[in-house]
Amino acid sequence: MLRTLSRILFPSPCLYCGLLGEPLCSRCFEELRFEPHRRELEGLSVVSPYFYLEKSLLADLIYPFKYSHQSDIFRIFVPGLKEALRLLRVDLEGLVFAPVPLHPGRFLERGYNQAELLAKAVAKGMGGRVWNGLVRVKDTGFQSHVKKREERKENMKDAFEVVREWPGTGQIILVDDIVTSGSTLLACAEALRAAGVKNCSALTLADREKKAKNFGD
């Protein structure tokens, strides 16, 4: 009741057009272009609800979410992430979500891990749990600044380690914000497999690769 009353008395402006009412009004929400799809990366299945395009509404939301301390923006993305997750065609009950970790220095700078926020929200809504047993031991800088696919892959080599016993024999879902070449997710998956994880897939908010095959039709 208090939350409803607060929205009535102090409506928030739409993050994109400024219309008072909701963090993202219904008209702008439709511009997100929900396109759930599945992509295969060297044996790793990756599902995403959106394709990332420069100078788009999605790009304008992701930037402040990652770099301007507007962490609450993650709530807008949760419904789409839940729907995309169904494309993995696995038992959704009891899933374990492993957010792609930030390097400690980057975490101190940002104050939060955007992948962990997404993982916690999806896990809560689907009866799963979050496992933070994966850590980043190598400061790889910004992958977006590395243009060539092979250089990205080399940059992420041995960047992650498993420091906690992984929970059981079920499916682990890696969670990240954007997938481009997939080198980050593949490096995480390699560390998990080295620790004995047999079933690993990934869920990302957005995919830069428009050639991904769409399984949502």
MARTOR-665699 format. One record per atom (N, C-alpha, C): z, x, y; atom name. Coordinates in Angstrom, 2 decimals. Example, Ala and Ser with C-alpha at 12.3 -4.5 7.8 and 13.67 -1.06 7.14 Angstrom:
REM MARTOR-665699
c3; c1; c2; doke
7.80; 13.19; -5.69; N
7.80; 12.30; -4.50; CA
7.80; 13.20; -3.30; C
7.08; 12.85; -2.25; N
7.14; 13.67; -1.06; CA
7.87; 12.90; 0.03; C
This chain:
REM MARTOR-665699
c3; c1; c2; doke
0.00; 0.83; -1.21; N
0.00; 0.00; 0.00; CA
0.00; 0.87; 1.26; C
0.83; 1.93; 1.23; N
0.89; 2.81; 2.39; CA
-0.44; 3.51; 2.64; C
-1.09; 3.90; 1.54; N
-2.39; 4.56; 1.68; CA
-3.43; 3.61; 2.26; C
-3.42; 2.36; 1.78; N
-4.36; 1.36; 2.29; CA
-4.11; 1.09; 3.77; C
-2.83; 0.93; 4.14; N
-2.47; 0.68; 5.53; CA
-2.87; 1.85; 6.42; C
-2.67; 3.05; 5.91; N
-3.04; 4.24; 6.68; CA
-4.53; 4.29; 6.94; C
-5.34; 3.89; 5.94; N
-6.80; 3.90; 6.12; CA
-7.23; 2.89; 7.15; C
-6.51; 1.75; 7.21; N
-6.85; 0.70; 8.18; CA
-6.50; 1.15; 9.60; C
-5.30; 1.72; 9.75; N
-4.82; 2.13; 11.07; CA
-5.47; 3.41; 11.56; C
-5.72; 4.32; 10.63; N
-6.28; 5.62; 11.00; CA
-7.49; 5.95; 10.12; C
-8.59; 5.22; 10.31; N
-9.78; 5.46; 9.46; CA
-10.33; 6.86; 9.67; C
-10.73; 7.50; 8.57; N
-11.29; 8.84; 8.66; CA
-12.79; 8.76; 8.92; C
-13.33; 9.70; 9.67; N
-14.77; 9.70; 9.92; CA
-15.54; 10.24; 8.72; C
-16.72; 9.72; 8.50; N
-17.60; 10.25; 7.46; CA
-17.88; 11.71; 7.78; C
-17.77; 12.56; 6.79; N
-17.94; 14.00; 7.00; CA
-19.36; 14.36; 7.44; C
-20.29; 13.46; 7.20; N
-21.69; 13.79; 7.50; CA
-22.20; 13.10; 8.77; C
-21.98; 11.79; 8.88; N
-22.54; 11.07; 10.02; CA
-21.49; 10.68; 11.06; C
-20.20; 10.77; 10.70; N
-19.14; 10.48; 11.66; CA
-18.71; 9.03; 11.71; C
-19.34; 8.16; 10.93; N
-18.98; 6.75; 10.92; CA
-17.55; 6.59; 10.40; C
-16.72; 5.85; 11.12; N
-15.33; 5.68; 10.72; CA
-15.22; 4.79; 9.49; C
-14.29; 5.13; 8.60; N
-14.07; 4.30; 7.43; CA
-13.70; 5.07; 6.19; C
-14.58; 5.97; 5.75; N
-14.36; 6.73; 4.53; CA
-14.77; 8.19; 4.75; C
-14.24; 9.11; 3.93; N
-14.65; 10.51; 4.06; CA
-16.15; 10.72; 3.92; C
-16.80; 9.84; 3.13; N
-18.26; 9.85; 3.03; CA
-18.69; 8.39; 2.93; C
-19.38; 7.89; 3.94; N
-19.76; 6.48; 3.95; CA
-20.77; 6.19; 2.84; C
-20.94; 4.92; 2.52; N
-21.81; 4.53; 1.40; CA
-23.26; 4.96; 1.62; C
-23.72; 4.92; 2.86; N
-25.10; 5.31; 3.15; CA
-25.31; 6.80; 2.88; C
-24.37; 7.61; 3.33; N
-24.49; 9.06; 3.12; CA
-24.27; 9.41; 1.65; C
-23.39; 8.67; 0.98; N
-23.12; 8.93; -0.43; CA
-24.40; 8.81; -1.25; C
-25.24; 7.84; -0.89; N
-26.51; 7.67; -1.61; CA
-27.44; 8.86; -1.41; C
-27.29; 9.58; -0.31; N
-28.15; 10.73; -0.03; CA
-27.80; 11.94; -0.88; C
-26.69; 11.88; -1.61; N
-26.33; 13.00; -2.48; CA
-27.31; 13.17; -3.63; C
-28.09; 12.14; -3.92; N
-29.14; 12.20; -4.95; CA
-28.55; 12.62; -6.31; C
-27.79; 11.73; -6.86; N
-27.16; 11.93; -8.16; CA
-28.23; 12.09; -9.23; C
-28.32; 13.28; -9.84; N
-29.32; 13.59; -10.85; CA
-28.67; 14.34; -12.01; C
-27.88; 13.66; -12.83; N
-27.19; 14.35; -13.93; CA
-28.19; 14.95; -14.90; C
-27.96; 16.20; -15.29; N
-28.90; 16.88; -16.17; CA
-28.17; 17.96; -16.96; C
-28.86; 18.44; -17.97; N
-28.31; 19.47; -18.85; CA
-29.27; 20.66; -18.89; C
-28.71; 21.84; -18.90; N
-29.50; 23.08; -18.87; CA
-28.96; 24.03; -19.94; C
-29.84; 24.70; -20.64; N
-29.43; 25.65; -21.67; CA
-29.59; 27.08; -21.16; C
-28.51; 27.86; -21.24; N
-28.51; 29.23; -20.78; CA
-28.07; 30.16; -21.91; C
-29.02; 30.71; -22.62; N
-28.72; 31.66; -23.69; CA
-27.63; 31.13; -24.64; C
-27.82; 29.88; -25.04; N
-26.88; 29.28; -25.99; CA
-25.72; 28.55; -25.36; C
-25.61; 28.60; -24.05; N
-24.53; 27.89; -23.35; CA
-25.10; 26.64; -22.68; C
-24.57; 25.47; -23.06; N
-25.00; 24.22; -22.44; CA
-24.25; 24.02; -21.12; C
-25.01; 23.74; -20.07; N
-24.43; 23.54; -18.74; CA
-24.91; 22.19; -18.21; C
-23.96; 21.34; -17.81; N
-24.32; 20.05; -17.24; CA
-23.87; 20.00; -15.78; C
-24.65; 19.30; -14.96; N
-24.37; 19.19; -13.53; CA
-24.81; 17.82; -13.04; C
-24.10; 17.25; -12.07; N
-24.52; 15.96; -11.52; CA
-25.55; 16.06; -10.41; C
-25.68; 17.25; -9.79; N
-26.57; 17.39; -8.64; CA
-27.39; 18.68; -8.73; C
-28.55; 18.66; -8.04; N
-29.30; 19.87; -7.80; CA
-28.97; 20.34; -6.38; C
-28.82; 21.64; -6.21; N
-28.48; 22.19; -4.90; CA
-29.74; 22.51; -4.13; C
-29.86; 21.96; -2.94; N
-30.98; 22.24; -2.06; CA
-30.44; 22.70; -0.72; C
-31.05; 23.73; -0.17; N
-30.62; 24.20; 1.16; CA
-30.88; 23.11; 2.20; C
-30.05; 23.08; 3.23; N
-30.16; 22.12; 4.34; CA
-30.13; 20.68; 3.85; C
-29.27; 20.43; 2.86; N
-29.09; 19.07; 2.36; CA
-27.67; 18.61; 2.63; C
-27.43; 17.33; 2.43; N
-26.08; 16.80; 2.60; CA
-25.11; 17.51; 1.66; C
-25.54; 17.72; 0.42; N
-24.67; 18.39; -0.55; CA
-24.31; 19.79; -0.08; C
-25.27; 20.54; 0.43; N
-25.00; 21.88; 0.93; CA
-24.02; 21.84; 2.10; C
-24.15; 20.83; 2.95; N
-23.26; 20.70; 4.10; CA
-21.85; 20.31; 3.70; C
-21.68; 19.77; 2.51; N
-20.35; 19.45; 2.00; CA
-19.74; 20.64; 1.25; C
-20.56; 21.34; 0.48; N
-20.05; 22.44; -0.33; CA
-19.58; 23.60; 0.54; C
-20.29; 23.87; 1.63; N
-19.91; 25.01; 2.46; CA
-18.48; 24.90; 3.00; C
-18.10; 23.80; 3.67; N
-16.71; 23.70; 4.13; CA
-15.71; 23.59; 3.00; C
-16.14; 23.02; 1.87; N
-15.27; 22.93; 0.70; CA
-14.88; 24.33; 0.22; C
-15.83; 25.26; 0.25; N
-15.58; 26.61; -0.25; CA
-15.03; 27.56; 0.82; C
-15.53; 27.44; 2.04; N
-15.27; 28.49; 3.02; CA
-14.49; 28.06; 4.26; C
-14.28; 26.77; 4.47; N
-13.59; 26.32; 5.69; CA
-12.29; 25.59; 5.42; C
-11.71; 25.83; 4.25; N
-10.39; 25.30; 3.90; CA
-10.33; 23.77; 3.88; C
-11.47; 23.11; 3.68; N
-11.48; 21.65; 3.58; CA
-11.49; 21.27; 2.10; C
-10.37; 21.58; 1.44; N
-10.31; 21.42; -0.02; CA
-10.38; 19.97; -0.47; C
-9.97; 19.02; 0.37; N
-9.96; 17.61; -0.04; CA
-11.35; 17.06; -0.30; C
-12.38; 17.78; 0.13; N
-13.75; 17.31; -0.10; CA
-14.04; 17.16; -1.59; C
-13.29; 17.87; -2.43; N
-13.55; 17.82; -3.87; CA
-13.50; 16.41; -4.42; C
-12.71; 15.52; -3.80; N
-12.55; 14.15; -4.31; CA
-13.88; 13.40; -4.33; C
-14.77; 13.73; -3.41; N
-16.06; 13.06; -3.33; CA
-16.89; 13.35; -4.58; C
-16.71; 14.53; -5.17; N
-17.56; 14.97; -6.27; CA
-17.09; 14.53; -7.65; C
-15.86; 14.10; -7.78; N
-15.27; 13.86; -9.10; CA
-16.01; 12.80; -9.92; C
-16.36; 11.62; -9.36; N
-17.08; 10.63; -10.18; CA
-18.37; 11.17; -10.77; C
-19.14; 11.92; -9.99; N
-20.40; 12.47; -10.49; CA
-20.17; 13.49; -11.59; C
-19.13; 14.31; -11.46; N
-18.81; 15.31; -12.48; CA
-18.45; 14.63; -13.80; C
-17.70; 13.56; -13.73; N
-17.30; 12.83; -14.95; CA
-18.51; 12.28; -15.67; C
-19.45; 11.74; -14.91; N
-20.65; 11.18; -15.53; CA
-21.51; 12.27; -16.15; C
-21.67; 13.39; -15.44; N
-22.48; 14.49; -15.97; CA
-21.88; 15.04; -17.25; C
-20.57; 15.05; -17.35; N
-19.89; 15.60; -18.52; CA
-20.31; 14.89; -19.80; C
-20.64; 13.62; -19.70; N
-21.02; 12.83; -20.87; CA
-22.31; 13.34; -21.51; C
-23.11; 14.09; -20.76; N
-24.36; 14.62; -21.30; CA
-24.13; 15.69; -22.36; C
-22.91; 16.23; -22.43; N
-22.63; 17.23; -23.47; CA
-22.51; 16.61; -24.85; C
-22.29; 15.30; -24.87; N
-22.21; 14.57; -26.14; CA
-21.16; 15.16; -27.07; C
-19.99; 15.43; -26.52; N
-18.86; 15.90; -27.31; CA
-17.73; 14.88; -27.19; C
-16.74; 15.03; -28.03; N
-15.58; 14.16; -27.96; CA
-14.83; 14.45; -26.66; C
-14.81; 13.50; -25.75; N
-14.23; 13.72; -24.43; CA
-12.71; 13.70; -24.44; C
-12.13; 13.15; -25.49; N
-10.68; 13.07; -25.54; CA
-10.08; 14.43; -25.87; C
-9.13; 14.86; -25.07; N
-8.43; 16.12; -25.33; CA
-9.20; 17.37; -24.99; C
-10.22; 17.26; -24.14; N
-10.99; 18.44; -23.75; CA
-10.12; 19.42; -22.96; C
-10.44; 20.70; -23.09; N
-9.74; 21.74; -22.34; CA
-10.72; 22.30; -21.30; C
-10.31; 22.29; -20.04; N
-11.16; 22.75; -18.95; CA
-10.66; 24.10; -18.45; C
-11.57; 25.06; -18.37; N
-11.24; 26.41; -17.91; CA
-11.99; 26.70; -16.62; C
-11.33; 26.64; -15.48; N
-12.01; 26.94; -14.22; CA
-12.42; 28.41; -14.13; C
-13.59; 28.67; -13.60; N
-14.02; 30.05; -13.38; CA
-13.11; 30.64; -12.32; C
-12.40; 31.73; -12.64; N
-11.40; 32.24; -11.70; CA
-11.99; 33.06; -10.56; C
-11.27; 33.07; -9.45; N
-11.60; 33.95; -8.34; CA
-10.89; 35.29; -8.54; C
-11.41; 36.32; -7.92; N
-10.68; 37.58; -7.89; CA
-9.42; 37.37; -7.03; C
-8.27; 37.98; -7.37; N
-7.04; 37.77; -6.60; CA
-7.20; 37.95; -5.10; C
-7.99; 38.92; -4.68; N
-8.21; 39.14; -3.26; CA
-8.91; 37.96; -2.61; C
-9.90; 37.41; -3.30; N
-10.63; 36.25; -2.77; CA
-9.74; 35.01; -2.75; C
-8.88; 34.90; -3.77; N
-7.98; 33.74; -3.82; CA
-7.01; 33.78; -2.64; C
-6.46; 34.95; -2.32; N
-5.54; 35.06; -1.19; CA
-6.24; 34.73; 0.12; C
-7.49; 35.12; 0.22; N
-8.27; 34.85; 1.43; CA
-8.55; 33.36; 1.60; C
-8.88; 32.69; 0.48; N
-9.27; 31.29; 0.53; CA
-8.08; 30.35; 0.43; C
-7.07; 30.73; -0.35; N
-5.89; 29.89; -0.50; CA
-5.95; 28.93; -1.67; C
-7.09; 28.82; -2.31; N
-7.25; 27.95; -3.47; CA
-8.55; 28.32; -4.18; C
-8.63; 27.90; -5.44; N
-9.85; 28.11; -6.22; CA
-10.56; 26.77; -6.31; C
-11.73; 26.66; -5.72; N
-12.45; 25.38; -5.69; CA
-12.79; 24.90; -7.10; C
-13.06; 25.81; -8.01; N
-13.37; 25.42; -9.39; CA
-12.15; 24.81; -10.07; C
-10.97; 25.33; -9.74; N
-9.75; 24.79; -10.34; CA
-9.46; 23.40; -9.82; C
-9.72; 23.14; -8.54; N
-9.52; 21.80; -7.99; CA
-10.41; 20.79; -8.72; C
-11.66; 21.16; -8.94; N
-12.59; 20.28; -9.65; CA
-12.13; 20.08; -11.10; C
-11.72; 21.16; -11.76; N
-11.29; 21.07; -13.15; CA
-10.07; 20.17; -13.30; C
-9.09; 20.31; -12.42; N
-7.88; 19.50; -12.50; CA
-8.19; 18.02; -12.29; C
-9.06; 17.72; -11.35; N
-9.39; 16.32; -11.07; CA
-10.13; 15.68; -12.23; C
-11.08; 16.40; -12.81; N
-11.84; 15.85; -13.94; CA
-10.94; 15.71; -15.16; C
-10.12; 16.72; -15.41; N
-9.21; 16.68; -16.57; CA
-8.25; 15.50; -16.46; C
-7.71; 15.28; -15.28; N
-6.77; 14.18; -15.07; CA
-7.43; 12.84; -15.33; C
-8.66; 12.70; -14.89; N
-9.35; 11.42; -15.04; CA
-9.87; 11.17; -16.44; C
-9.90; 12.21; -17.30; N
-10.48; 12.05; -18.63; CA
-9.49; 12.39; -19.74; C
-8.23; 12.55; -19.39; N
-7.23; 12.81; -20.42; CA
-7.27; 14.21; -21.00; C
-7.86; 15.14; -20.27; N
-7.92; 16.52; -20.74; CA
-6.84; 17.37; -20.09; C
-6.96; 18.67; -20.24; N
-6.00; 19.56; -19.59; CA
-6.71; 20.82; -19.12; C
-6.07; 21.51; -18.17; N
-6.64; 22.72; -17.59; CA
-5.94; 23.94; -18.18; C
-6.74; 24.93; -18.53; N
-6.24; 26.18; -19.10; CA
-6.67; 27.33; -18.20; C
-5.69; 28.06; -17.67; N
-5.97; 29.17; -16.76; CA
-5.79; 30.52; -17.45; C
-6.28; 30.62; -18.66; N
-6.14; 31.86; -19.41; CA
-7.22; 32.88; -19.14; C
-8.20; 32.50; -18.33; N
-9.31; 33.40; -18.00; CA
-9.05; 33.99; -16.61; C
-9.14; 35.31; -16.47; N
-8.93; 35.94; -15.16; CA
-10.12; 36.83; -14.81; C
-10.33; 37.00; -13.51; N
-11.39; 37.89; -13.03; CA
-10.76; 39.25; -12.73; C
-11.19; 40.27; -13.43; N
-10.60; 41.60; -13.29; CA
-11.48; 42.54; -12.46; C
-12.62; 42.05; -12.06; N
-13.56; 42.88; -11.30; CA
-14.02; 42.11; -10.06; C
-13.89; 42.75; -8.91; N
-14.34; 42.13; -7.67; CA
-15.86; 42.28; -7.58; C
-16.56; 41.20; -7.86; N
-18.03; 41.24; -7.92; CA
-18.69; 40.91; -6.59; C
-17.88; 40.60; -5.58; N
-18.46; 40.22; -4.29; CA
-19.12; 38.85; -4.39; C
-20.01; 38.54; -3.47; N
-20.70; 37.25; -3.47; CA
-21.97; 37.36; -4.31; C
-22.02; 36.58; -5.39; N
-23.21; 36.59; -6.23; CA
-24.45; 36.10; -5.48; C
-24.24; 35.25; -4.49; N
-25.37; 34.73; -3.72; CA
-26.09; 35.82; -2.95; C
-25.42; 36.97; -2.74; N
-26.04; 38.08; -2.04; CA
-26.88; 38.97; -2.97; C
-26.73; 38.73; -4.28; N
-27.50; 39.49; -5.27; CA
-28.68; 38.63; -5.70; C
-29.88; 39.06; -5.40; N
-31.05; 38.19; -5.56; CA
-31.67; 38.23; -6.95; C
-31.78; 39.40; -7.58; N
-32.48; 39.51; -8.85; CA
-31.58; 39.10; -10.01; C
-32.18; 38.38; -10.97; N
-31.43; 37.86; -12.11; CA
-30.75; 38.97; -12.92; C
-31.47; 40.04; -13.20; N
-30.89; 41.12; -13.99; CA
-29.76; 41.82; -13.25; C
-29.91; 41.94; -11.94; N
-28.85; 42.57; -11.14; CA
-27.60; 41.68; -11.12; C
-27.80; 40.38; -11.08; N
-26.66; 39.45; -11.14; CA
-25.92; 39.61; -12.46; C
-26.68; 39.70; -13.53; N
-26.08; 39.82; -14.86; CA
-25.30; 41.12; -14.98; C
-25.86; 42.21; -14.46; N
-25.19; 43.50; -14.52; CA
-23.94; 43.50; -13.65; C
-24.02; 42.81; -12.52; N
-22.88; 42.73; -11.60; CA
-21.68; 42.02; -12.23; C
-21.95; 41.07; -13.13; N
-20.88; 40.29; -13.75; CA
-20.39; 40.87; -15.07; C
-20.99; 41.97; -15.50; N
-20.61; 42.56; -16.78; CA
-19.14; 42.98; -16.77; C
-18.40; 42.53; -17.80; N
-16.98; 42.86; -17.96; CA
-16.13; 42.42; -16.77; C
-16.55; 41.35; -16.10; N
-15.81; 40.87; -14.93; CA
-14.63; 39.99; -15.28; C
-14.59; 39.47; -16.53; N
-13.55; 38.51; -16.91; CA
-12.82; 38.95; -18.18; C
-11.56; 38.55; -18.27; N
-10.76; 38.80; -19.46; CA
-9.92; 37.57; -19.77; C
-9.60; 37.40; -21.04; N
-8.69; 36.34; -21.48; CA
-7.30; 36.94; -21.59; C
-6.35; 36.37; -20.86; N
-4.99; 36.93; -20.84; CA
-3.95; 36.00; -21.47; C
-4.39; 34.82; -21.90; N
-3.49; 33.90; -22.57; CA
-4.15; 33.40; -23.85; C
-3.32; 33.07; -24.82; N
-3.86; 32.52; -26.06; CA
-4.57; 31.22; -25.76; C
-5.77; 31.08; -26.28; N
-6.52; 29.88; -25.96; CA
-6.02; 28.71; -26.81; C
-6.08; 27.50; -26.26; N
-5.43; 26.34; -26.86; CA
-6.20; 25.64; -27.96; C
-6.08; 26.12; -29.17; N
-6.62; 25.38; -30.31; CA
-8.05; 25.70; -30.66; C
-8.66; 24.78; -31.41; N
-10.00; 25.02; -31.95; CA
-11.04; 24.07; -31.35; C
-10.65; 23.30; -30.33; N
-11.57; 22.33; -29.76; CA
-12.56; 22.93; -28.78; C
-13.19; 22.06; -28.03; N
-14.21; 22.44; -27.06; CA
-13.56; 22.89; -25.75; C
-13.99; 24.02; -25.23; N
-13.56; 24.46; -23.90; CA
-14.72; 24.30; -22.94; C
-14.44; 23.68; -21.80; N
-15.46; 23.44; -20.79; CA
-15.19; 24.34; -19.59; C
-16.07; 25.28; -19.35; N
-15.98; 26.09; -18.13; CA
-16.36; 25.23; -16.94; C
-15.67; 25.41; -15.82; N
-15.95; 24.60; -14.63; CA
-16.20; 25.54; -13.45; C
-17.31; 25.29; -12.74; N
-17.62; 26.07; -11.54; CA
-18.31; 25.16; -10.53; C
-18.52; 25.67; -9.32; N
-19.15; 24.85; -8.29; CA
-20.67; 24.86; -8.38; C
-21.28; 26.05; -8.35; N
-22.74; 26.14; -8.35; CA
-23.21; 27.11; -9.43; C
-24.25; 26.73; -10.14; N
-24.88; 27.64; -11.11; CA
-26.26; 27.99; -10.59; C
-26.56; 29.28; -10.58; N
-27.89; 29.75; -10.16; CA
-28.57; 30.40; -11.35; C
-28.34; 31.68; -11.55; N
-28.92; 32.35; -12.72; CA
-28.09; 32.09; -13.97; C
-26.82; 31.70; -13.78; N
-25.93; 31.47; -14.91; CA
-25.16; 32.71; -15.34; C
-25.33; 33.83; -14.62; N
-24.69; 35.08; -15.03; CA
-23.16; 34.99; -15.01; C
-22.60; 34.27; -14.07; N
-21.14; 34.13; -14.01; CA
-20.62; 33.36; -15.21; C
-21.25; 32.23; -15.49; N
-20.83; 31.41; -16.63; CA
-21.02; 32.15; -17.95; C
-22.11; 32.88; -18.06; N
-22.36; 33.62; -19.30; CA
-21.34; 34.74; -19.50; C
-20.92; 35.38; -18.41; N
-19.90; 36.42; -18.51; CA
-18.56; 35.82; -18.92; C
-18.25; 34.64; -18.40; N
-17.02; 33.94; -18.79; CA
-17.08; 33.55; -20.27; C
-18.22; 33.01; -20.68; N
-18.39; 32.59; -22.07; CA
-18.28; 33.78; -23.02; C
-18.80; 34.93; -22.62; N
-18.73; 36.13; -23.45; CA
-17.27; 36.55; -23.64; C
-16.47; 36.48; -22.56; N
-15.05; 36.84; -22.66; CA
-14.31; 35.86; -23.56; C
-14.64; 34.59; -23.46; N
-14.00; 33.58; -24.30; CA
-14.35; 33.78; -25.77; C
-15.61; 34.05; -26.05; N
-16.03; 34.25; -27.43; CA
-15.40; 35.50; -28.03; C
-15.24; 36.53; -27.21; N
-14.58; 37.75; -27.68; CA
-13.12; 37.48; -28.05; C
-12.55; 36.45; -27.44; N
-11.16; 36.09; -27.71; CA
-11.04; 35.08; -28.85; C
-12.18; 34.69; -29.43; N
-12.14; 33.79; -30.58; CA
-12.55; 32.37; -30.32; C
-12.96; 32.06; -29.08; N
-13.40; 30.69; -28.77; CA
-14.78; 30.47; -29.36; C
-14.92; 29.45; -30.17; N
-16.20; 29.20; -30.84; CA
-17.05; 28.15; -30.11; C
-16.40; 27.17; -29.51; N
-17.13; 26.08; -28.86; CA
-16.90; 26.12; -27.35; C
-17.95; 26.46; -26.62; N
-17.84; 26.60; -25.18; CA
-19.07; 26.00; -24.50; C
-18.84; 25.19; -23.48; N
-19.91; 24.62; -22.66; CA
-19.49; 24.75; -21.21; C
-20.27; 24.22; -20.30; N
-19.93; 24.37; -18.88; CA
-20.30; 23.12; -18.09; C
-19.51; 22.88; -17.06; N
-19.71; 21.78; -16.13; CA
-19.71; 22.36; -14.72; C
-20.79; 22.15; -13.98; N
-20.84; 22.64; -12.61; CA
-21.19; 21.49; -11.67; C
-20.77; 21.65; -10.43; N
-21.05; 20.62; -9.44; CA
-22.53; 20.54; -9.10; C
-23.16; 21.69; -8.95; N
-24.56; 21.69; -8.54; CA
-25.33; 22.82; -9.21; C
-26.62; 22.60; -9.36; N
-27.51; 23.53; -10.05; CA
-28.65; 23.89; -9.09; C
-28.86; 25.17; -8.88; N
-29.96; 25.61; -8.00; CA
-31.31; 25.60; -8.72; C
-31.30; 25.45; -10.03; N
-32.53; 25.55; -10.82; CA
-33.11; 24.16; -11.04; C
-34.18; 23.84; -10.33; N
-34.77; 22.50; -10.40; CA
-35.55; 22.29; -11.70; C
-35.79; 23.33; -12.48; N
-36.57; 23.20; -13.71; CA
-35.73; 22.69; -14.89; C
-34.42; 22.48; -14.67; N
-33.56; 22.04; -15.77; CA
-34.08; 20.73; -16.36; C
-33.98; 20.61; -17.66; N
-34.44; 19.39; -18.33; CA
-33.42; 18.28; -18.11; C
-33.90; 17.11; -17.74; N
-33.02; 15.99; -17.46; CA
-32.81; 15.16; -18.70; C
-31.55; 15.06; -19.12; N
-31.21; 14.27; -20.31; CA
-30.63; 12.92; -19.90; C
-30.67; 12.60; -18.61; N
-30.03; 11.37; -18.16; CA
-30.96; 10.17; -18.15; C
-32.23; 10.38; -18.40; N
-33.18; 9.27; -18.33; CA
-33.12; 8.40; -19.58; C
